[in-house]
Amino acid sequence: MNDADLDKYCTQAIERGITGAKQIEPKTVITAAWVRLKCQFGCPGYDRSHSCPPNTPKPDETRTILDSYNRAILFHIEAPYAEDRGKRIGQQYQMLTDMEGDLFKEGYYKAFLFLSGPCRLCKECSYLNDDPCILRDRARPSMEACGIDVYQTARNNGFSIDPLSDRTQTQNHYCLMLID
């Protein structure tokens, strides 16, 4: 895959409603042990899903995974406050998961997507009943769940992101597609 191929996917994502998409080098993705603490102490999804810690790679494992890739795309999704915000974000995640499948079918068998935030595919995760994931083909871990410092990674790659003080503010979600 050459850079023009990646540009095609960036353009395609933007045409489908993603706010921004940029080719990046995986070495610009920052991992840190403290990130999972934010999941463990602050997120209601912790230990409640197949796609959340402690069921996801630890930061050092994630770093090893990132280091086995040469190229990636960082996607930015702005999500203004609205009653259907969660549904709209879910549609964007589905589009990106489909894109991962398209990359695989084009021969990029290492393509892998990290989403943002806890998995919300099922009302109740089968993990809570000790059953396997029923949507393994769609479920993906979040960047945060794998120890990726999303704030610094976004900033390293020219995107703006700041903590929000109110749920009615526009949220910034970032997703990472590892390519080759």
N, C-alpha and C positions, 0 to 999 in steps of 0.2 A: 504494500500500500504506500503510495506516495502522498506528499502533502496536499496535492490537489484532491485526492480521494477524501482526506480528512476534512478539507474545506467543504466538500460536497455534503458531508454529514452535519457540519456546523450550520451551513445554510439551510439544510433540510429541517433541522431542529428549530431554527428561528422561524422559518415559514410555518411551522406547526405550533407556534406559540411560546417557545422558550425565549426568555428575555435576551440571553447572551450565550454564546458558545465559543470556546477558544481552544486551539491546540496548545497543549502544554507538555513540558517534560516531567515525567514522574518524579525526578529528583527535586522538583519545586514543591512537592506535596510533603507537608510536615506531619510527622507522627510524634506523639508524646504520651507518656504513661498517664498523666493527669486527666486526659480527655475522658477516659472511661469512668473516672470518678464522677464526672458530671452526669453520666448515664446512671451510675449506681446510686448516687445521692442527688436526686433532682428530677429524674425522668420516671413517669409511671409505667413505662414499658420495660424497665429493667427486669430481667429474669422472668419475663412473661411471654416470650416469643422465641421462635427458632432463629429470628434475624436480629436479636438483641443480645448484648452481653448477659451472661457469661458464655453464650453460645457462638460468639464471633471471634475472629482472630484477634490476638492481643497486639498492641502497637508494634512490638519487635517482629512479630510474624507478618504484620501488614507491611512493615518497612521492607522485609525480605521479598514479599510479593511485588511491591512497587518497584524494587530494584531489578526485577526480572523483566521489566517492560521498558521500552524506549520512548513510546509516545502515548499520549492520552488526550482526552477532551474534557474540559471542565465546563459544565453547564450551569447557568444561572437562571433561576426561576423567581421572578418577583410575584408575590401573591398579595395583592391588596385585600383589605378586609372586606368580606362578603359572607353571607350565610352559607354559600356553597363553596367557600375557599378550599376546604378539604377535598371535595369532589373534584374540583378543577386541578388541584395538585396531583391527585391520584391519576387523572387522565394523562397528565404530563409524564408521570412515572411510567405509566403503561406504554406510552409512545417511546420512551427511552429504552424500556425493556425490549420492546419490539425491534428497536434499532440495534440493540446488542445481538439479537437473533439474526438480523439482516447482515451484520458484519460477519458473524459466524458463517452464514451461508455463502458469503463472498470469499471465504477461505481464511478469514482472520479468526482462527479457532481459539485464540487466547483472549478474545474480547470478553471483558467482564465489567459490570456496572455496579457502582456503589450509589445508593440513593441517599436521602436525607430524612432523618428522624425515624421513629419506630414504624415497623410494618403495620399497615392498617388494612390489609387485604381481607382478613376475616374478622367478623365481630368478636369472636373468641378464638385465640390461637389454639391449635391442637396440641401444642407444647404443654399446655396446662393440664392435659389429660394423658401426658406421656405418649402421645401418638405422633407419628411423623407428619411433617408439613404436607398439607394437601395441595398446596399451590407452589411447590418447589420450582416450577418452571417460571414463575413470576416473582417470587419473593427474593429480595436482595437485602443485604445488610446496609446500614447507613455508613457514611464516612465516619461519623462520630463513634458508632458502635465498634469500629475497628481501630480506634485510637488516632484518627486523622484530625488534626487541628484545622477545622474548616475556616476559621477566621484568618489565620495566617496564610493558609494555602490560597484562599481567595485573594488576599492582599498581595501575595507574592506574584500573582498572575494578573494584576491590574484591575481586579474587581473591588468594588466597595462593599463593605459589610460592617455593621455596628450592632451591638446588642440593642434590643428594643425594650422600651419601658412600659408598653401597653399592647394588649392583644389586638387592638383595632389598628395598629400601625401595619404598614406594608412589610410582610415577611420576605426575607431573602433566603431561598433554598439553593443549595449547591449539590450537584451530582457529578460523579467522576466516572468516565468510561475509560478503562484501560484497553489499549488497542493491540499492541504487538509484543 
